[in-house]
Amino acid sequence: MIPCEPPRFHLANLPTPLQYLQRLSDELDVEILCKRDDLTGSAIGGNKVRKLEYLVADASGADTLVTCGGAQSNHCRATALAAAQRGLRSILLLRTEDPSRPPPTEGNILLDRLAGAELRFISRPDYARRAELMRAVCDELARGGRTGYVIPEGGSNAVGAWGYVRAIYELKEQLAAWSWRTRDVDDLTIVYAAGSGGTGAGILVGCRMAGLAARVVGVNVCDDRAYFVREIGRIVTDFQARYGLELGLGDKDVEILDGFVGRGYAQSRPEELALLRDLVRSEGLVLDPVYTGKAMFGLVSEARARPGSLGRRIVFMHTGGIFGLMTAEKAAELGPLL
Ligand SMILES: *Cc1c(COP(=O)(O)O)cnc(C)c1O
């Protein structure tokens, strides 16, 4: 159905629903639909599962998936569960401040351990050379007669990007059947959280391939605009070269709404957590503190500061991350707000 689509291993429950956020839409005088990609699965849910469908298929021949991320990485957790579902092993390189004092077994780490993943905690300086370290893990496996398959941080490369190409075909079909309340406009803006760039790259490629006319805006949750323009630009360029698709996409097509990293990656501000709480109460929608909570904070702040600047029809990608909320640290921060 989708031209040039590589093999895919079924992992995700698709299509994910679209949820109209009525009270938030009324308040901001825009129409906001939430694409519930947190519902791609329960323990394995979120955006990484869509990427892993293609990455796991590409890993045929390997017996071990090797990947990396922050200690509470959603991607590493999804990889550990996908490996188990495929009968493979997994080795996760997890970044932490002091590897001699590993973080507690909670949230995603609890699921990593339940899935039988091998966890290796590494320092920030070591994480900077993660590609080299993951290759070394594969060499080590090879010496034992095993075969590793390296998945980059976040599953963000040309293969993984297919997950969001497919998601856009899915979204386009859903939107065709959707009756918008705002009839006088036809603009559409897709807002997503950018962490390693693969989701943004897939959305851009998907919109171009599927012919969905949308403005695509990433809210970065770490680094800055220049970093994501470069990273997402690199992935879309690789994608076009690898699959022989001339889509004319590059750095120039990457739009990033910078300014909402706040206290830093995975660090929360009270106002971000207060919005997260309010949306659970007003819409029954649970966002995560690391990605979607910040992206939504960016969307709401922008819509309030500059009404109309994101258009009148918005699709917000809920990319998952629920287990990032289930840690003692986040519970302690949320406590006073409850
Ligand atoms: C990884 C992740 C993102 C960011 O996606 P990238 O493709 O890495 O940019 C957004 N939301 C959640 C919940 C994630 O786990």
The ligand as an SDF file (V2000), in Angstrom:
LIG
                    3D

 15 15  0  0  0  0  0  0  0  0999 V2000
   11.0360    9.0150   22.6010 C   0  0  0  0  0  0  0  0  0  0  0  0
    9.8070    9.7690   22.9110 C   0  0  0  0  0  0  0  0  0  0  0  0
    9.4770   10.9480   22.2150 C   0  0  0  0  0  0  0  0  0  0  0  0
   10.3780   11.5750   21.2080 C   0  0  0  0  0  0  0  0  0  0  0  0
   10.4160   10.8850   20.0010 O   0  0  0  0  0  0  0  0  0  0  0  0
   11.7510   10.9360   19.1190 P   0  0  0  0  0  0  0  0  0  0  0  0
   11.4140   10.1430   17.9440 O   0  0  0  0  0  0  0  0  0  0  0  0
   12.8270   10.3550   19.9620 O   0  0  0  0  0  0  0  0  0  0  0  0
   12.0300   12.3760   18.8220 O   0  0  0  0  0  0  0  0  0  0  0  0
    8.2910   11.5790   22.5050 C   0  0  0  0  0  0  0  0  0  0  0  0
    7.4640   11.0850   23.4550 N   0  0  0  0  0  0  0  0  0  0  0  0
    7.7550    9.9860   24.1580 C   0  0  0  0  0  0  0  0  0  0  0  0
    6.8240    9.5570   25.2210 C   0  0  0  0  0  0  0  0  0  0  0  0
    8.9270    9.2790   23.9060 C   0  0  0  0  0  0  0  0  0  0  0  0
    9.2070    8.1810   24.6190 O   0  0  0  0  0  0  0  0  0  0  0  0
  1  2  1  0
  2  3  1  0
  2 14  2  0
  3  4  1  0
  3 10  2  0
  4  5  1  0
  5  6  1  0
  6  7  2  0
  6  8  1  0
  6  9  1  0
 10 11  1  0
 11 12  2  0
 12 13  1  0
 12 14  1  0
 14 15  1  0
M  END
$$$$
